[in-house]
Amino acid sequence: MPNRSSILFTKFLKWRYKHISNKTFIQILSVIVGFLAGLAAVVLKNGTYFIASLLEKGIVFSNNQLYFIIPILGLTLVYLYVKFVHRAKLEHAISSILYALSKKKGIINYKKMYTPLITAPLTVGFGGSVGLLGPAVASGAAISSNFGRLLHVNSKTRSLLIACASAGAIASIFQSPIAAIIFAVEVFSLDLTMLSMLPLLLASISGVLTSYFFLGDETLFNFNITDRFEIRDTFFYIVLGVGTAFASIYFTKMYFGILKFFERFRSPKYKLLVGGLAIGVMLYFIPPLYGEGFGFINNLLKGDHLAALGTTPFDQYIDNIWVVIALLFGITIFKAVAMTTTFAAGGAGGIFIPTMVMGSALGNVVAKVINNSGLNIVVSESNFTLIGMAGLIAGVLHAPLTAIFLIAEITGGYELFVPLMITAAISYLITKNAIDYTIYTRELAKIGALLTHNKDQTVLTLMQLDDVIEKDFKPVRQSMTLGEMLHTSVAKSQRNIFPVIDTEGVLKGIVLLDDIREFMFDTSVYDKMRVETLMQNAPEHIFYDTDSMQEVMQKFQDSGAWNLPVIKEGKYHGFISKSKLLTAYRRKLINFSK
């Protein structure tokens, strides 16, 4: 018998359908989702900084040798939580959201509402060289998905709410509402219409106000532009764009290369041990790799590279500017290594903020090289630091607009808009031509689960193979006579195609009704002719485990067939007809375009 709360909730839903339009309801939900995602981001930030401050006040920073121990301790805590509480493999935050949008109708496991709030602070707080943005977005997306399910919204609305949650989380962390909206559009391939624009705007405002309410007007980057853009520096910003492009390519290839290296360790314990020790070694020689790295960026923006580098084994040479440049370049190189090693060892986090750290270091290096090259040219090191971040974001994430508007909002103005556009555009164009997919999207593209701004491809990605597979075909055996086939299958079937399978369910061929039509009424050959002499090979096969909907559509186009068999785990599973496939495509397109 339903309890009182469920009865009241049902009454609320009925009242809502009668009195609140769907458009207004979505706008209300976007505000709530933005607040909840912003709150998750605040909890994540405070939890991480609390752990880091406890360690900082203790013994960590008084003895660099403890860098060997602290990351392993944090990764061990994450491992224990995942093994005994979460009981599932940790997934990359943004990639898992994109997969849920394309293949799970926006449904995200409820555990992901709170798991990132536990695993990410343990990883980052104990020195893992990853960011908090990804976990914040993941937690907000899971909250919005389950909130939408609770209120019985459809899959399209649920997907929009997930994008709203990402905007709310980003706006809360960076206090940059415009960049948050653009990130949702660029990364989640959302169609920017008025139907989606207003909810994203409301969620973004809600997220940033949540941050202001709990954290005040404290910003991540306390910086105001003092050096304006000089037209004579254009060439150097072009150089920086090329440099950040190559750094983006390096970042992406290093990410996948290190993950592939760690795949040889089958046990998570070995990954944890090797990864933890590797991170400890890197932190000992390059302390700024510790944690997210916002302090490092802020010190570079202030022009204090000594504070940014901290205490290193090379302090006796730090008076030499070229040693400083070499150390900063080392951060550019090893930030990608430290970040990916943290992931590979079992840590949780995001790649967005490490990308910014790497870009800030590279931009500062370029400026210092120019200023100390003896050419009597002086450029603004703080401006190059900012624009280096934009270049890396544009290249690594393939999100140039997010990069431009994020840095513009962080600095509180648009004085650097022109150099931002120059560097971000060059970095994006070079990287996009060299690498088709980002860290977020490469694996999804391989399995045909990637949403893009190409409407045709997106509709195919949203379609599910199971929805178009038909199983009402009567199978026959090779050993059957024509008479047996006619009596057991043809007479009882409304289809004109018959799969030939063996005793183990493996497809051997097909028999078309046209192939046997001339013999159907000649009873004299019923016992003489067998299926194996009548069957033919299928013009093409659809493989359930590997073929995407794009590949299925292409196979129909190339073969010219009207029906193609589906093979699942090596065995016959059913047929897909071209007519049903095209009907399903049209329905999905209409629904998507509403």
C-alpha positions as CSV (number, residue, x, y, z in Angstrom):
1,M,0.0,0.0,0.0
2,P,1.5,3.4,-1.0
3,N,2.6,5.6,1.9
4,R,1.5,9.2,2.4
5,S,4.6,10.7,0.9
6,S,4.2,8.8,-2.4
7,I,0.6,9.8,-2.6
8,L,1.4,13.5,-2.0
9,F,4.2,13.3,-4.7
10,T,1.8,11.7,-7.2
11,K,-0.7,14.5,-6.5
12,F,2.1,17.1,-7.0
13,L,2.9,15.6,-10.4
14,K,-0.7,15.7,-11.4
15,W,-1.0,19.3,-10.3
16,R,2.1,20.2,-12.2
17,Y,0.8,18.6,-15.5
18,K,-2.4,20.6,-15.1
19,H,-1.0,24.0,-14.0
20,I,2.6,24.4,-15.2
21,S,3.6,24.2,-18.8
22,N,6.5,22.0,-19.8
23,K,8.6,25.0,-20.9
24,T,8.1,26.7,-17.5
25,F,8.7,23.5,-15.6
26,I,12.1,23.0,-17.4
27,Q,13.1,26.5,-16.5
28,I,12.3,25.9,-12.9
29,L,14.2,22.7,-12.9
30,S,17.2,24.3,-14.5
31,V,17.5,26.8,-11.6
32,I,17.2,23.9,-9.1
33,V,19.7,21.8,-11.0
34,G,22.2,24.8,-11.2
35,F,21.9,25.3,-7.5
36,L,22.5,21.6,-6.7
37,A,25.4,21.3,-9.1
38,G,26.9,24.5,-7.7
39,L,26.5,23.1,-4.2
40,A,28.2,19.9,-5.2
41,A,31.1,22.0,-6.6
42,V,31.3,24.0,-3.3
43,V,31.4,20.7,-1.3
44,L,34.0,19.3,-3.5
45,K,36.3,22.4,-3.3
46,N,35.9,22.7,0.5
47,G,36.5,19.0,1.1
48,T,39.7,19.1,-1.0
49,Y,41.1,22.2,0.5
50,F,40.3,20.9,4.0
51,I,42.4,17.8,3.4
52,A,45.2,19.8,1.8
53,S,45.3,22.3,4.6
54,L,45.4,19.6,7.2
55,L,48.4,18.0,5.5
56,E,50.0,21.4,4.9
57,K,49.8,22.4,8.5
58,G,51.3,19.0,9.5
59,I,54.5,17.6,8.1
60,V,54.1,17.4,4.4
61,F,55.6,20.6,3.2
62,S,58.3,20.7,5.8
63,N,59.9,17.6,4.3
64,N,59.9,17.1,0.6
65,Q,60.8,13.4,1.0
66,L,57.3,12.8,2.2
67,Y,56.1,13.5,-1.3
68,F,56.9,9.8,-1.9
69,I,54.4,8.7,0.7
70,I,51.5,11.1,0.6
71,P,50.2,10.3,-3.0
72,I,50.3,6.6,-2.3
73,L,48.3,7.1,0.9
74,G,45.6,9.1,-1.0
75,L,45.4,6.6,-3.8
76,T,45.2,3.8,-1.3
77,L,42.2,5.4,0.4
78,V,40.5,5.8,-3.0
79,Y,41.3,2.1,-3.9
80,L,39.7,1.0,-0.6
81,Y,36.6,3.1,-1.1
82,V,36.1,1.8,-4.7
83,K,36.7,-1.8,-3.8
84,F,34.5,-2.0,-0.6
85,V,32.0,0.8,-1.0
86,H,31.6,1.8,-4.7
87,R,32.1,-1.7,-6.0
88,A,32.5,-0.5,-9.6
89,K,35.3,0.8,-11.8
90,L,35.8,4.5,-11.7
91,E,35.0,6.1,-15.1
92,H,36.3,9.3,-16.7
93,A,33.8,12.0,-15.6
94,I,33.0,13.8,-18.9
95,S,33.3,10.7,-21.1
96,S,30.8,8.7,-19.0
97,I,28.4,11.6,-19.2
98,L,28.7,11.8,-22.9
99,Y,28.1,8.0,-23.1
100,A,25.0,8.3,-20.9
101,L,23.6,11.0,-23.2
102,S,24.1,9.0,-26.4
103,K,23.4,5.5,-25.3
104,K,21.5,5.5,-21.9
105,K,18.9,8.2,-22.6
106,G,20.6,10.5,-20.0
107,I,20.3,7.9,-17.2
108,I,23.3,8.1,-14.8
109,N,23.8,5.8,-11.8
110,Y,22.8,7.4,-8.5
111,K,26.2,6.4,-6.9
112,K,27.9,9.0,-9.1
113,M,26.1,11.7,-7.2
114,Y,28.3,11.3,-4.2
115,T,31.3,9.1,-5.3
116,P,33.2,12.0,-7.0
117,L,32.7,14.1,-3.8
118,I,34.7,11.4,-1.9
119,T,37.3,10.1,-4.4
120,A,38.3,13.4,-5.9
121,P,39.2,15.2,-2.6
122,L,41.1,12.1,-1.5
123,T,43.0,12.1,-4.8
124,V,43.7,15.8,-5.1
125,G,44.0,16.6,-1.4
126,F,46.8,14.0,-1.1
127,G,48.7,15.4,-4.0
128,G,47.2,13.7,-7.0
129,S,48.0,16.0,-10.0
130,V,44.4,16.2,-11.4
131,G,41.6,18.8,-11.3
132,L,38.2,19.1,-9.6
133,L,36.1,20.3,-12.5
134,G,35.4,16.9,-14.0
135,P,34.2,15.4,-10.7
136,A,32.1,18.5,-10.0
137,V,30.4,18.2,-13.4
138,A,30.0,14.4,-12.9
139,S,28.3,14.8,-9.5
140,G,26.1,17.6,-10.8
141,A,25.1,15.5,-13.9
142,A,24.2,12.5,-11.8
143,I,22.1,14.7,-9.5
144,S,20.3,16.2,-12.4
145,S,19.7,12.9,-14.1
146,N,18.2,11.2,-11.0
147,F,16.3,14.4,-10.2
148,G,14.8,14.3,-13.7
149,R,13.9,10.6,-13.3
150,L,12.2,11.3,-10.0
151,L,10.0,13.9,-11.7
152,H,9.3,11.7,-14.8
153,V,10.8,14.0,-17.4
154,N,11.6,12.5,-20.8
155,S,15.0,11.6,-22.1
156,K,15.5,14.8,-24.1
157,T,14.7,17.0,-21.0
158,R,16.9,14.9,-18.9
159,S,19.8,15.5,-21.3
160,L,19.2,19.2,-21.2
161,L,19.2,19.1,-17.4
162,I,22.6,17.3,-17.5
163,A,24.0,20.1,-19.6
164,C,22.5,22.6,-17.2
165,A,24.2,20.8,-14.3
166,S,27.6,21.1,-16.1
167,A,27.0,24.8,-16.7
168,G,26.1,25.2,-13.0
169,A,29.2,23.4,-11.8
170,I,31.6,25.3,-14.0
171,A,30.0,28.6,-13.2
172,S,30.3,27.8,-9.5
173,I,34.0,26.8,-9.7
174,F,35.3,29.6,-12.0
175,Q,32.5,32.1,-11.4
176,S,32.3,32.5,-15.1
177,P,28.7,32.0,-16.2
178,I,29.2,32.7,-19.9
179,A,32.0,30.3,-20.3
180,A,29.9,27.7,-18.5
181,I,27.2,28.0,-21.1
182,I,29.6,27.7,-24.0
183,F,31.3,24.7,-22.4
184,A,28.0,22.9,-22.3
185,V,27.4,23.7,-26.0
186,E,30.9,22.9,-27.2
187,V,31.6,19.7,-25.2
188,F,28.1,18.2,-25.0
189,S,27.3,19.2,-28.6
190,L,24.1,20.8,-27.5
191,D,22.0,22.6,-30.1
192,L,21.9,26.3,-29.0
193,T,18.3,27.2,-29.4
194,M,16.1,29.4,-27.3
195,L,14.7,26.2,-25.8
196,S,18.1,25.3,-24.5
197,M,19.7,28.7,-24.1
198,L,17.4,30.0,-21.4
199,P,17.7,26.9,-19.1
200,L,21.4,27.0,-19.5
201,L,21.5,30.6,-18.6
202,L,19.3,30.1,-15.5
203,A,21.4,27.1,-14.4
204,S,24.6,29.1,-14.9
205,I,23.4,32.0,-12.9
206,S,22.1,29.7,-10.2
207,G,25.5,28.0,-10.0
208,V,27.5,31.2,-9.7
209,L,25.1,32.7,-7.1
210,T,25.5,29.5,-5.1
211,S,29.3,30.0,-5.1
212,Y,28.9,33.6,-4.1
213,F,26.6,32.6,-1.3
214,F,28.8,30.0,0.3
215,L,32.3,31.3,-0.7
216,G,31.7,35.0,-1.0
217,D,33.3,36.9,-3.8
218,E,36.6,35.0,-3.5
219,T,37.9,34.1,-6.9
220,L,40.3,31.4,-8.1
221,F,42.4,34.0,-9.9
222,N,42.7,37.4,-8.3
223,F,44.1,39.2,-11.3
224,N,43.4,42.4,-13.2
225,I,44.9,43.2,-16.5
226,T,47.5,46.0,-16.4
227,D,49.3,45.5,-19.7
228,R,47.1,46.1,-22.7
229,F,47.4,44.3,-26.0
230,E,50.1,45.7,-28.2
231,I,49.8,45.2,-32.0
232,R,53.6,44.6,-32.2
233,D,53.1,41.5,-30.1
234,T,50.9,39.8,-32.6
235,F,53.6,37.6,-34.0
236,F,54.5,36.3,-30.6
237,Y,50.9,35.4,-29.9
238,I,50.9,33.5,-33.2
239,V,54.1,31.7,-32.0
240,L,52.3,30.9,-28.7
241,G,49.4,29.5,-30.6
242,V,51.6,27.2,-32.5
243,G,53.4,26.2,-29.3
244,T,50.2,25.5,-27.4
245,A,49.0,23.4,-30.4
246,F,52.0,21.1,-30.2
247,A,51.7,21.0,-26.4
248,S,48.1,20.0,-26.8
249,I,49.0,17.2,-29.2
250,Y,51.7,16.1,-26.8
251,F,49.3,16.2,-23.9
252,T,46.7,14.0,-25.7
253,K,49.2,11.4,-26.9
254,M,51.0,11.2,-23.6
255,Y,47.6,10.6,-21.9
256,F,46.7,7.6,-24.0
257,G,50.3,6.4,-24.0
258,I,50.6,6.3,-20.3
259,L,47.2,4.6,-19.8
260,K,48.3,2.0,-22.3
261,F,51.5,1.4,-20.4
262,F,49.6,0.8,-17.2
263,E,47.3,-1.7,-18.8
264,R,50.1,-4.2,-18.6
265,F,49.6,-4.2,-14.8
266,R,46.6,-6.4,-14.3
267,S,46.3,-5.9,-10.6
268,P,45.0,-2.5,-9.3
269,K,47.5,-2.8,-6.4
270,Y,50.5,-2.8,-8.8
271,K,49.1,0.2,-10.7
272,L,48.6,2.0,-7.4
273,L,52.2,1.2,-6.2
274,V,54.0,2.1,-9.4
275,G,51.8,5.1,-10.1
276,G,52.1,6.4,-6.5
277,L,55.9,6.1,-6.5
278,A,56.1,7.8,-9.9
279,I,54.0,10.7,-8.7
280,G,56.1,11.0,-5.5
281,V,59.3,11.2,-7.5
282,M,57.9,13.9,-9.8
283,L,56.5,15.9,-6.8
284,Y,59.9,15.7,-5.1
285,F,61.7,17.4,-8.0
286,I,58.8,19.6,-9.2
287,P,56.6,20.5,-6.2
288,P,54.1,22.6,-8.2
289,L,52.8,19.4,-9.7
290,Y,51.2,18.8,-6.2
291,G,47.3,18.9,-6.4
292,E,45.4,21.1,-8.8
293,G,47.9,23.9,-9.2
294,F,45.8,27.1,-8.8
295,G,48.4,28.5,-6.4
296,F,51.1,28.0,-9.1
297,I,49.0,29.9,-11.7
298,N,48.3,32.7,-9.3
299,N,51.9,33.2,-8.4
300,L,52.9,33.3,-12.1
301,L,50.2,35.9,-12.7
302,K,51.7,38.0,-9.9
303,G,55.1,37.7,-11.5
304,D,56.5,35.7,-8.6
305,H,58.0,32.6,-10.3
306,L,60.1,31.8,-7.1
307,A,56.9,31.3,-5.1
308,A,55.3,29.4,-8.0
309,L,58.2,26.9,-8.2
310,G,58.5,26.5,-4.4
311,T,61.3,24.6,-2.8
312,T,63.2,22.3,-5.3
313,P,66.5,20.5,-5.3
314,F,67.7,23.2,-7.7
315,D,67.3,26.1,-5.4
316,Q,71.0,27.0,-5.4
317,Y,70.7,27.7,-9.2
318,I,67.4,29.5,-9.1
319,D,69.1,32.9,-9.5
320,N,69.8,32.0,-13.1
321,I,66.7,32.9,-15.2
322,W,67.4,30.1,-17.7
323,V,67.2,27.6,-14.8
324,V,63.8,29.1,-13.9
325,I,62.8,28.8,-17.6
326,A,63.9,25.1,-17.6
327,L,62.0,24.3,-14.4
328,L,58.8,26.0,-15.8
329,F,59.2,24.1,-19.0
330,G,59.6,20.9,-17.0
331,I,56.2,21.6,-15.5
332,T,54.8,22.0,-19.0
333,I,56.2,18.5,-19.8
334,F,55.5,16.7,-16.6
335,K,52.1,18.0,-15.7
336,A,50.5,15.7,-18.4
337,V,52.6,12.8,-17.1
338,A,51.7,13.4,-13.5
339,M,48.0,13.9,-14.3
340,T,47.7,10.7,-16.4
341,T,49.8,8.7,-13.9
342,T,47.3,9.7,-11.2
343,F,44.4,8.5,-13.3
344,A,46.2,5.2,-14.3
345,A,47.0,4.5,-10.6
346,G,43.3,4.6,-9.7
347,G,42.8,8.3,-8.8
348,A,39.8,10.4,-9.6
349,G,39.8,13.9,-11.1
350,G,39.5,15.9,-14.2
351,I,41.8,17.2,-17.0
352,F,40.5,20.7,-17.4
353,I,42.5,22.4,-14.6
354,P,45.8,20.5,-15.3
355,T,45.4,21.7,-18.9
356,M,45.3,25.3,-17.5
357,V,48.4,24.7,-15.4
358,M,50.3,23.3,-18.3
359,G,49.2,26.2,-20.5
360,S,50.1,28.9,-17.9
361,A,53.6,27.4,-17.5
362,L,54.1,27.3,-21.3
363,G,52.9,30.8,-21.8
364,N,55.1,32.1,-19.1
365,V,58.1,30.2,-20.6
366,V,57.5,31.8,-24.0
367,A,57.3,35.3,-22.5
368,K,60.5,34.8,-20.4
369,V,62.4,33.5,-23.5
370,I,61.4,36.5,-25.5
371,N,62.2,38.9,-22.7
372,N,65.6,37.4,-22.0
373,S,66.7,36.6,-25.6
374,G,68.6,39.9,-25.9
375,L,66.4,41.3,-28.7
376,N,65.4,44.3,-26.6
377,I,61.7,43.2,-26.8
378,V,59.6,43.1,-23.7
379,V,56.2,41.3,-23.5
380,S,53.8,40.9,-20.6
381,E,54.5,37.7,-18.8
382,S,51.1,37.7,-17.1
383,N,49.3,38.2,-20.3
384,F,51.2,35.3,-22.0
385,T,50.5,33.2,-18.9
386,L,46.7,33.8,-19.3
387,I,46.7,33.3,-23.1
388,G,48.8,30.1,-22.8
389,M,46.0,28.7,-20.7
390,A,43.5,29.5,-23.4
391,G,45.7,27.9,-26.1
392,L,45.9,24.6,-24.2
393,I,42.2,24.5,-23.4
394,A,41.4,25.2,-27.1
395,G,43.8,22.5,-28.3
396,V,43.3,19.7,-25.7
397,L,39.5,20.0,-25.4
398,H,38.8,21.3,-28.9
399,A,36.8,24.1,-27.2
400,P,38.2,27.4,-28.5
401,L,35.2,29.5,-27.5
402,T,35.2,28.1,-24.0
403,A,38.9,29.0,-23.7
404,I,38.4,32.6,-25.0
405,F,35.4,33.5,-22.8
406,L,36.7,31.7,-19.7
407,I,40.0,33.7,-19.6
408,A,38.1,36.9,-20.5
409,E,35.7,36.4,-17.6
410,I,38.5,35.4,-15.2
411,T,40.4,38.6,-16.0
412,G,37.2,40.7,-15.6
413,G,37.4,42.3,-19.1
414,Y,37.9,41.8,-22.8
415,E,41.2,43.8,-23.3
416,L,42.9,40.6,-24.3
417,F,40.1,39.4,-26.6
418,V,42.2,39.8,-29.8
419,P,45.3,37.8,-28.7
420,L,43.0,35.2,-27.1
421,M,41.3,34.7,-30.4
422,I,44.6,34.5,-32.3
423,T,46.2,31.9,-30.0
424,A,43.1,29.8,-29.3
425,A,42.1,29.7,-33.0
426,I,45.6,28.7,-34.1
427,S,45.9,26.1,-31.4
428,Y,42.5,24.6,-32.2
429,L,43.0,24.5,-35.9
430,I,46.4,22.7,-35.8
431,T,45.4,20.3,-33.1
432,K,42.0,19.5,-34.7
433,N,43.8,18.6,-38.0
434,A,46.4,16.5,-36.1
435,I,44.0,14.7,-33.7
436,D,40.3,14.1,-34.7
437,Y,39.1,13.4,-31.2
438,T,39.8,14.6,-27.7
439,I,40.6,12.8,-24.5
440,Y,36.9,12.9,-23.7
441,T,35.7,11.6,-27.1
442,R,38.2,9.2,-28.7
443,E,37.0,6.0,-27.1
444,L,33.3,7.0,-27.6
445,A,34.0,7.6,-31.3
446,K,35.4,4.1,-31.6
447,I,32.2,2.5,-30.4
448,G,29.9,4.9,-32.3
449,A,28.6,6.6,-29.1
450,L,29.7,10.2,-29.7
451,L,27.3,13.0,-30.1
452,T,28.4,15.8,-32.4
453,H,26.9,19.0,-33.9
454,N,26.3,16.9,-37.1
455,K,22.5,16.3,-36.8
456,D,22.5,13.2,-39.0
457,Q,25.3,11.6,-37.1
458,T,23.8,12.6,-33.8
459,V,20.4,11.0,-34.6
460,L,22.2,7.8,-35.7
461,T,24.2,7.8,-32.4
462,L,21.0,8.2,-30.4
463,M,19.4,5.3,-32.0
464,Q,19.6,1.9,-30.3
465,L,20.3,-1.3,-32.3
466,D,17.9,-3.3,-30.1
467,D,15.0,-1.1,-31.2
468,V,15.3,-2.1,-34.9
469,I,16.2,-5.8,-34.6
470,E,13.4,-8.2,-35.7
471,K,13.3,-11.8,-34.5
472,D,10.2,-13.2,-36.1
473,F,12.1,-15.0,-38.8
474,K,11.8,-18.8,-39.0
475,P,15.2,-20.4,-39.0
476,V,15.9,-23.6,-41.0
477,R,18.7,-26.2,-41.0
478,Q,21.1,-27.1,-43.8
479,S,20.0,-30.8,-43.6
480,M,16.3,-30.0,-44.1
481,T,14.6,-31.1,-47.3
482,L,12.5,-28.7,-49.2
483,G,9.4,-30.3,-48.0
484,E,10.4,-30.0,-44.3
485,M,11.3,-26.4,-44.8
486,L,8.0,-25.6,-46.5
487,H,5.9,-27.3,-43.7
488,T,7.9,-26.2,-40.6
489,S,9.0,-22.7,-41.6
490,V,7.5,-21.2,-44.8
491,A,3.9,-22.1,-44.1
492,K,4.2,-20.6,-40.6
493,S,6.1,-17.4,-41.5
494,Q,5.0,-14.1,-42.9
495,R,8.5,-13.2,-43.9
496,N,10.2,-13.9,-47.3
497,I,13.7,-14.7,-45.9
498,F,14.8,-17.6,-43.8
499,P,18.1,-17.8,-41.8
500,V,20.0,-21.1,-42.1
501,I,21.6,-22.0,-38.7
502,D,23.5,-25.0,-37.3
503,T,22.8,-26.7,-34.0
504,E,24.9,-24.1,-32.2
505,G,23.0,-21.2,-33.6
506,V,25.7,-20.1,-36.0
507,L,24.4,-18.5,-39.2
508,K,25.4,-20.5,-42.3
509,G,23.5,-18.6,-44.9
510,I,20.0,-17.4,-45.9
511,V,17.2,-18.7,-48.2
512,L,15.0,-16.2,-50.0
513,L,11.4,-17.0,-50.9
514,D,12.2,-16.1,-54.5
515,D,14.8,-18.9,-54.5
516,I,12.3,-21.6,-53.8
517,R,9.2,-20.1,-55.5
518,E,9.5,-22.2,-58.7
519,F,9.8,-25.4,-56.7
520,M,7.1,-24.8,-54.0
521,F,4.3,-26.5,-55.9
522,D,6.4,-29.3,-57.4
523,T,5.9,-32.1,-54.8
524,S,8.2,-34.4,-56.7
525,V,11.3,-32.5,-55.5
526,Y,10.2,-32.1,-51.9
527,D,12.4,-35.0,-50.7
528,K,15.2,-34.5,-53.3
529,M,16.2,-30.9,-52.7
530,R,17.8,-29.8,-49.5
531,V,18.3,-26.4,-47.9
532,E,22.1,-26.5,-48.3
533,T,21.6,-26.4,-52.1
534,L,19.1,-23.6,-52.0
535,M,20.8,-21.2,-49.6
536,Q,23.1,-18.3,-50.4
537,N,25.4,-16.1,-48.4
538,A,24.0,-13.0,-46.9
539,P,25.1,-9.9,-48.8
540,E,26.5,-8.4,-45.5
541,H,26.4,-9.1,-41.8
542,I,25.7,-6.7,-38.9
543,F,27.8,-7.4,-35.8
544,Y,25.9,-6.5,-32.7
545,D,29.0,-6.1,-30.5
546,T,31.0,-3.8,-32.7
547,D,28.9,-2.1,-35.4
548,S,27.6,1.4,-34.8
549,M,24.4,2.7,-36.3
550,Q,26.5,4.7,-38.8
551,E,28.2,1.5,-39.9
552,V,24.8,-0.3,-40.1
553,M,23.4,2.4,-42.3
554,Q,26.5,2.3,-44.5
555,K,26.2,-1.5,-44.9
556,F,22.7,-1.2,-46.2
557,Q,23.8,1.5,-48.6
558,D,26.8,-0.5,-49.9
559,S,25.0,-3.9,-50.2
560,G,21.7,-2.6,-51.6
561,A,19.9,-5.3,-49.4
562,W,16.5,-4.8,-47.7
563,N,17.3,-7.2,-44.8
564,L,20.6,-8.0,-43.1
565,P,21.3,-10.6,-40.4
566,V,22.6,-9.6,-37.0
567,I,25.4,-11.6,-35.4
568,K,25.8,-11.5,-31.6
569,E,28.7,-13.2,-30.0
570,G,29.2,-15.3,-33.1
571,K,25.6,-16.5,-33.4
572,Y,22.5,-15.5,-35.3
573,H,20.5,-12.9,-33.4
574,G,17.9,-11.6,-35.8
575,F,17.5,-9.3,-38.8
576,I,17.3,-5.6,-39.4
577,S,15.2,-4.4,-42.3
578,K,15.9,-1.2,-44.2
579,S,12.3,0.0,-44.0
580,K,12.2,-0.3,-40.2
581,L,15.6,1.3,-39.9
582,L,14.6,4.3,-41.9
583,T,11.3,4.6,-40.1
584,A,13.1,4.6,-36.7
585,Y,15.6,7.2,-38.1
586,R,12.8,9.5,-39.2
587,R,11.0,9.2,-35.8
588,K,14.2,10.0,-33.9
589,L,15.0,12.9,-36.2
590,I,11.5,14.4,-35.6
591,N,11.8,14.0,-31.9
592,F,15.3,15.4,-31.8
593,S,14.3,18.4,-33.9
594,K,11.3,19.4,-31.8
